[in-house]
Structures are given as structure tokens and as C-alpha cells.
Amino acid sequence: MSRGWKPIVLLLLLFTSALAQAANTPCSGKKGGIDRCDGDLFLCNDGSISGSKKSCAAMFGEREQVPPQNFLNNDDGCACGTSSFCTGPRGGVYCLTPSGKKSYKRK
């Protein structure tokens, strides 16, 4: 009877580690999953960019070169997914989601 608790503990550990790994995927939760790549960045289904430090191109095996990023001074033309980003007044780099919200690129 003393060995009866070991399989239960093992199953709980496996389940907990699977949940922890699932929570660390790019675009998880409210972002709705990965839509596509924009070079090394993950574009999420809600139109924002993921804060993940992982490389989308490397994860999905894209061998083509990452397009150069354009940095603009105004909001015209910096929609997420166009490889163009705007620079905010305090130096933050962002793109605009389809709903018009700013999605900041992680440094």
C-alpha cells in the first residue's frame, strides 16, 4: 500500500509540466494562437505581435532571409505584418493592430 501514491504523484508532475510548457508558447491565451511570421516575430490571431524572444522563422523552418525592418516616424504604414514599425516618443517600437491598437515589440 505504500507504493500506491507514487504513480499518482508521477501523473501530477507530468500534467503540471505539460501545462507549464503550453503556457509558454507564443501568442497563447487571449492572443488566439499564431497566425503567421513576420521575419523573426510571431503575428498573433488578434493582429498583435508576440512578446516571445523565440524566432518564428527558425521555429517554422523558414530559410529565407528576414526582411529588413523599416522604422517610421508616424503611424502611416506601420501595420503589424508589414515589417514596418513606428517609433514612439520614448523610443518604443510598435506596430498597429487591425483594431488600431499599438502592439509593442519586445527589446
TIRO-2110 file (N, C-alpha, C; in Angstrom, 1 decimal):
// TIRO-2110
0.8, -1.2, 0.0, N, 1, A
0.0, 0.0, 0.0, CA, 1, A
0.9, 1.3, 0.0, C, 1, A
2.1, 1.2, 0.4, N, 2, A
2.9, 2.4, 0.5, CA, 2, A
3.4, 2.8, -0.9, C, 2, A
3.3, 1.9, -1.9, N, 3, A
3.7, 2.3, -3.3, CA, 3, A
2.5, 2.9, -4.1, C, 3, A
1.3, 2.9, -3.5, N, 4, A
0.2, 3.4, -4.2, CA, 4, A
0.1, 4.9, -4.6, C, 4, A
0.9, 5.7, -3.8, N, 5, A
0.9, 7.1, -4.1, CA, 5, A
1.9, 7.6, -5.1, C, 5, A
2.9, 6.7, -5.4, N, 6, A
3.9, 7.1, -6.4, CA, 6, A
3.4, 7.3, -7.8, C, 6, A
2.5, 6.4, -8.3, N, 7, A
2.0, 6.7, -9.7, CA, 7, A
1.2, 8.0, -9.8, C, 7, A
0.5, 8.3, -8.7, N, 8, A
-0.4, 9.5, -8.7, CA, 8, A
0.5, 10.7, -8.7, C, 8, A
1.6, 10.7, -7.9, N, 9, A
2.5, 11.9, -7.9, CA, 9, A
3.1, 12.0, -9.3, C, 9, A
3.5, 10.9, -9.9, N, 10, A
4.2, 11.0, -11.2, CA, 10, A
3.2, 11.6, -12.2, C, 10, A
2.0, 11.1, -12.2, N, 11, A
1.0, 11.7, -13.2, CA, 11, A
0.7, 13.2, -12.9, C, 11, A
0.7, 13.6, -11.7, N, 12, A
0.5, 15.0, -11.4, CA, 12, A
1.7, 15.9, -11.9, C, 12, A
2.9, 15.3, -11.7, N, 13, A
4.1, 16.0, -12.2, CA, 13, A
4.1, 16.2, -13.7, C, 13, A
3.7, 15.1, -14.4, N, 14, A
3.7, 15.1, -15.9, CA, 14, A
2.6, 16.1, -16.4, C, 14, A
1.5, 16.1, -15.7, N, 15, A
0.4, 17.0, -16.1, CA, 15, A
0.8, 18.5, -15.9, C, 15, A
1.4, 18.8, -14.7, N, 16, A
1.8, 20.1, -14.4, CA, 16, A
2.9, 20.6, -15.4, C, 16, A
3.8, 19.8, -15.7, N, 17, A
4.9, 20.2, -16.7, CA, 17, A
4.3, 20.5, -18.1, C, 17, A
3.3, 19.7, -18.5, N, 18, A
2.6, 19.9, -19.8, CA, 18, A
1.9, 21.2, -19.8, C, 18, A
1.2, 21.5, -18.7, N, 19, A
0.5, 22.8, -18.6, CA, 19, A
1.5, 24.0, -18.6, C, 19, A
2.6, 23.9, -18.0, N, 20, A
3.6, 24.9, -17.9, CA, 20, A
4.2, 25.1, -19.3, C, 20, A
4.5, 24.1, -20.0, N, 21, A
5.0, 24.2, -21.4, CA, 21, A
4.0, 24.8, -22.3, C, 21, A
2.7, 24.5, -22.2, N, 22, A
1.7, 25.0, -23.1, CA, 22, A
1.5, 26.5, -22.8, C, 22, A
1.7, 27.0, -21.6, N, 23, A
1.6, 28.4, -21.3, CA, 23, A
2.7, 29.2, -21.9, C, 23, A
3.8, 28.6, -22.2, N, 24, A
5.0, 29.4, -22.7, CA, 24, A
5.0, 29.4, -24.2, C, 24, A
4.0, 29.1, -24.9, N, 25, A
4.0, 29.2, -26.4, CA, 25, A
3.7, 30.6, -26.8, C, 25, A
4.3, 31.1, -27.9, N, 26, A
4.0, 32.4, -28.4, CA, 26, A
2.5, 32.5, -28.8, C, 26, A
1.9, 33.7, -28.6, N, 27, A
0.6, 34.0, -28.9, CA, 27, A
-0.5, 33.2, -28.1, C, 27, A
-0.1, 32.7, -27.0, N, 28, A
-1.1, 31.9, -26.2, CA, 28, A
-2.1, 32.8, -25.5, C, 28, A
-3.1, 32.2, -25.0, N, 29, A
-4.1, 32.9, -24.2, CA, 29, A
-5.0, 33.7, -25.1, C, 29, A
-5.2, 35.0, -24.7, N, 30, A
-6.2, 35.8, -25.4, CA, 30, A
-5.7, 36.2, -26.8, C, 30, A
-4.5, 36.0, -27.1, N, 31, A
-4.0, 36.4, -28.4, CA, 31, A
-4.5, 35.4, -29.5, C, 31, A
-4.9, 34.2, -29.1, N, 32, A
-5.6, 33.3, -30.0, CA, 32, A
-4.7, 32.4, -30.9, C, 32, A
-3.4, 32.3, -30.6, N, 33, A
-2.6, 31.5, -31.3, CA, 33, A
-1.8, 32.2, -32.4, C, 33, A
-0.9, 31.5, -33.1, N, 34, A
0.0, 32.1, -34.1, CA, 34, A
-0.8, 32.1, -35.4, C, 34, A
-0.7, 33.3, -36.0, N, 35, A
-1.3, 33.5, -37.4, CA, 35, A
-0.3, 33.2, -38.4, C, 35, A
0.9, 34.0, -38.3, N, 36, A
1.9, 33.8, -39.3, CA, 36, A
3.2, 34.5, -38.8, C, 36, A
4.3, 34.4, -39.5, N, 37, A
5.5, 35.0, -39.1, CA, 37, A
5.7, 36.4, -39.9, C, 37, A
6.4, 37.3, -39.2, N, 38, A
6.8, 38.5, -39.9, CA, 38, A
8.3, 38.5, -39.6, C, 38, A
9.1, 37.8, -40.4, N, 39, A
10.5, 37.6, -40.1, CA, 39, A
10.7, 36.8, -38.8, C, 39, A
11.3, 37.3, -37.8, N, 40, A
11.5, 36.5, -36.6, CA, 40, A
10.4, 36.7, -35.6, C, 40, A
9.5, 37.6, -35.9, N, 41, A
8.3, 37.9, -35.0, CA, 41, A
7.1, 37.0, -35.3, C, 41, A
6.4, 36.7, -34.2, N, 42, A
5.2, 35.9, -34.3, CA, 42, A
4.0, 36.9, -34.4, C, 42, A
3.2, 36.8, -35.5, N, 43, A
2.0, 37.6, -35.6, CA, 43, A
0.9, 36.7, -35.0, C, 43, A
0.1, 37.3, -34.1, N, 44, A
-0.9, 36.5, -33.4, CA, 44, A
-2.3, 36.7, -34.1, C, 44, A
-3.2, 35.8, -33.8, N, 45, A
-4.5, 35.8, -34.5, CA, 45, A
-5.3, 37.1, -34.2, C, 45, A
-5.0, 37.8, -33.1, N, 46, A
-5.7, 39.0, -32.7, CA, 46, A
-5.1, 40.2, -33.4, C, 46, A
-4.0, 40.0, -34.3, N, 47, A
-3.4, 41.1, -35.0, CA, 47, A
-2.2, 41.7, -34.3, C, 47, A
-1.9, 41.3, -33.1, N, 48, A
-0.7, 41.9, -32.4, CA, 48, A
0.5, 41.0, -32.6, C, 48, A
1.7, 41.5, -32.2, N, 49, A
2.9, 40.7, -32.3, CA, 49, A
3.2, 40.1, -30.9, C, 49, A
3.7, 39.0, -30.9, N, 50, A
4.0, 38.3, -29.6, CA, 50, A
5.2, 38.9, -28.9, C, 50, A
5.3, 38.8, -27.6, N, 51, A
6.4, 39.3, -26.9, CA, 51, A
7.5, 38.2, -26.7, C, 51, A
7.3, 37.1, -27.4, N, 52, A
8.3, 36.0, -27.3, CA, 52, A
9.6, 36.4, -27.9, C, 52, A
10.7, 35.8, -27.2, N, 53, A
12.0, 36.0, -27.7, CA, 53, A
12.5, 35.0, -28.7, C, 53, A
11.6, 34.0, -28.9, N, 54, A
11.9, 32.9, -29.9, CA, 54, A
11.8, 33.5, -31.3, C, 54, A
12.5, 32.8, -32.2, N, 55, A
12.4, 33.2, -33.6, CA, 55, A
11.4, 32.4, -34.4, C, 55, A
10.4, 33.1, -34.9, N, 56, A
9.3, 32.5, -35.7, CA, 56, A
9.9, 31.8, -36.9, C, 56, A
10.8, 32.5, -37.6, N, 57, A
11.4, 31.9, -38.8, CA, 57, A
12.1, 30.6, -38.5, C, 57, A
12.8, 30.6, -37.4, N, 58, A
13.6, 29.4, -37.1, CA, 58, A
12.7, 28.3, -36.6, C, 58, A
11.6, 28.6, -35.9, N, 59, A
10.7, 27.6, -35.4, CA, 59, A
9.9, 26.9, -36.5, C, 59, A
9.6, 27.6, -37.6, N, 60, A
8.8, 27.0, -38.7, CA, 60, A
9.7, 26.7, -39.9, C, 60, A
11.0, 26.8, -39.7, N, 61, A
12.0, 26.3, -40.7, CA, 61, A
12.0, 27.2, -42.0, C, 61, A
11.7, 28.5, -41.8, N, 62, A
11.8, 29.3, -43.0, CA, 62, A
13.3, 29.7, -43.2, C, 62, A
13.8, 29.4, -44.3, N, 63, A
15.2, 29.6, -44.6, CA, 63, A
15.5, 30.9, -45.3, C, 63, A
14.5, 31.5, -45.8, N, 64, A
14.7, 32.8, -46.5, CA, 64, A
15.2, 33.9, -45.5, C, 64, A
15.8, 34.9, -46.0, N, 65, A
16.3, 35.9, -45.1, CA, 65, A
15.2, 36.7, -44.5, C, 65, A
15.4, 37.2, -43.3, N, 66, A
14.4, 38.0, -42.6, CA, 66, A
14.4, 39.4, -43.3, C, 66, A
13.2, 39.9, -43.7, N, 67, A
13.2, 41.2, -44.4, CA, 67, A
13.6, 42.3, -43.5, C, 67, A
14.3, 43.3, -44.1, N, 68, A
14.7, 44.4, -43.2, CA, 68, A
13.5, 45.2, -42.6, C, 68, A
13.7, 45.7, -41.4, N, 69, A
12.6, 46.4, -40.8, CA, 69, A
12.7, 47.9, -41.1, C, 69, A
11.6, 48.5, -41.4, N, 70, A
11.5, 49.9, -41.6, CA, 70, A
11.0, 50.6, -40.4, C, 70, A
11.6, 51.7, -40.0, N, 71, A
11.2, 52.4, -38.8, CA, 71, A
10.6, 53.8, -39.3, C, 71, A
9.4, 54.0, -39.0, N, 72, A
8.7, 55.2, -39.4, CA, 72, A
8.5, 56.2, -38.3, C, 72, A
8.3, 57.4, -38.6, N, 73, A
8.1, 58.4, -37.5, CA, 73, A
6.6, 58.7, -37.3, C, 73, A
5.7, 58.2, -38.1, N, 74, A
4.3, 58.4, -37.9, CA, 74, A
3.6, 57.1, -38.0, C, 74, A
2.3, 57.1, -37.8, N, 75, A
1.5, 55.9, -37.8, CA, 75, A
1.1, 55.4, -39.2, C, 75, A
1.4, 56.1, -40.2, N, 76, A
1.1, 55.7, -41.6, CA, 76, A
2.0, 54.5, -42.0, C, 76, A
1.4, 53.4, -42.4, N, 77, A
2.2, 52.3, -42.9, CA, 77, A
2.9, 51.4, -42.0, C, 77, A
2.6, 51.4, -40.7, N, 78, A
3.2, 50.5, -39.8, CA, 78, A
2.3, 49.5, -39.2, C, 78, A
1.4, 49.0, -40.0, N, 79, A
0.5, 47.9, -39.6, CA, 79, A
1.3, 46.6, -39.3, C, 79, A
0.9, 45.9, -38.3, N, 80, A
1.5, 44.6, -38.0, CA, 80, A
1.5, 43.7, -39.2, C, 80, A
2.6, 43.1, -39.5, N, 81, A
2.7, 42.1, -40.6, CA, 81, A
3.3, 42.7, -41.8, C, 81, A
3.7, 44.0, -41.8, N, 82, A
4.2, 44.6, -43.0, CA, 82, A
5.8, 44.8, -42.9, C, 82, A
6.4, 44.4, -41.8, N, 83, A
7.8, 44.6, -41.5, CA, 83, A
8.1, 46.0, -41.3, C, 83, A
7.2, 46.9, -41.1, N, 84, A
7.4, 48.3, -40.9, CA, 84, A
6.9, 48.6, -39.4, C, 84, A
7.7, 49.4, -38.7, N, 85, A
7.4, 49.7, -37.3, CA, 85, A
7.4, 51.2, -37.1, C, 85, A
6.7, 51.6, -36.2, N, 86, A
6.7, 53.0, -35.8, CA, 86, A
7.5, 53.2, -34.5, C, 86, A
8.1, 54.3, -34.3, N, 87, A
8.9, 54.6, -33.1, CA, 87, A
8.1, 55.6, -32.3, C, 87, A
7.8, 55.3, -31.0, N, 88, A
7.1, 56.1, -30.2, CA, 88, A
7.9, 57.3, -29.6, C, 88, A
7.3, 58.2, -28.9, N, 89, A
8.1, 59.4, -28.4, CA, 89, A
9.1, 59.0, -27.3, C, 89, A
9.0, 57.9, -26.7, N, 90, A
10.0, 57.5, -25.7, CA, 90, A
10.9, 56.3, -26.2, C, 90, A
10.9, 56.1, -27.6, N, 91, A
11.8, 55.2, -28.2, CA, 91, A
11.2, 53.8, -28.3, C, 91, A
10.0, 53.5, -27.9, N, 92, A
9.4, 52.2, -28.1, CA, 92, A
9.1, 51.9, -29.5, C, 92, A
9.2, 50.7, -29.9, N, 93, A
9.0, 50.3, -31.3, CA, 93, A
7.7, 49.5, -31.3, C, 93, A
6.7, 49.9, -32.2, N, 94, A
5.4, 49.2, -32.2, CA, 94, A
4.9, 49.1, -33.6, C, 94, A
3.8, 48.3, -33.8, N, 95, A
3.0, 48.3, -35.0, CA, 95, A
1.6, 48.4, -34.6, C, 95, A
0.8, 48.7, -35.6, N, 96, A
-0.7, 48.9, -35.3, CA, 96, A
-1.4, 47.7, -35.7, C, 96, A
-2.3, 47.2, -34.7, N, 97, A
-3.1, 46.0, -35.0, CA, 97, A
-4.3, 46.5, -35.9, C, 97, A
-5.0, 45.5, -36.4, N, 98, A
-6.2, 45.9, -37.3, CA, 98, A
-7.2, 46.7, -36.5, C, 98, A
-7.3, 46.6, -35.2, N, 99, A
-8.2, 47.4, -34.4, CA, 99, A
-7.7, 48.8, -34.1, C, 99, A
-6.4, 49.1, -34.5, N, 100, A
-5.9, 50.4, -34.3, CA, 100, A
-5.0, 50.5, -33.0, C, 100, A
-4.9, 49.4, -32.3, N, 101, A
-4.1, 49.5, -31.0, CA, 101, A
-2.6, 49.3, -31.3, C, 101, A
-1.8, 49.8, -30.5, N, 102, A
-0.4, 49.7, -30.6, CA, 102, A
0.1, 48.4, -30.0, C, 102, A
0.9, 47.6, -30.7, N, 103, A
1.5, 46.4, -30.2, CA, 103, A
3.0, 46.6, -30.2, C, 103, A
3.6, 46.7, -29.0, N, 104, A
5.0, 47.0, -28.9, CA, 104, A
5.9, 45.7, -29.1, C, 104, A
7.0, 46.0, -29.7, N, 105, A
8.0, 45.0, -30.0, CA, 105, A
8.9, 44.9, -28.7, C, 105, A
9.1, 43.6, -28.3, N, 106, A
9.9, 43.4, -27.1, CA, 106, A
11.4, 43.7, -27.5, C, 106, A
12.1, 44.3, -26.5, N, 107, A
13.5, 44.7, -26.8, CA, 107, A
14.4, 43.5, -26.6, C, 107, A
END
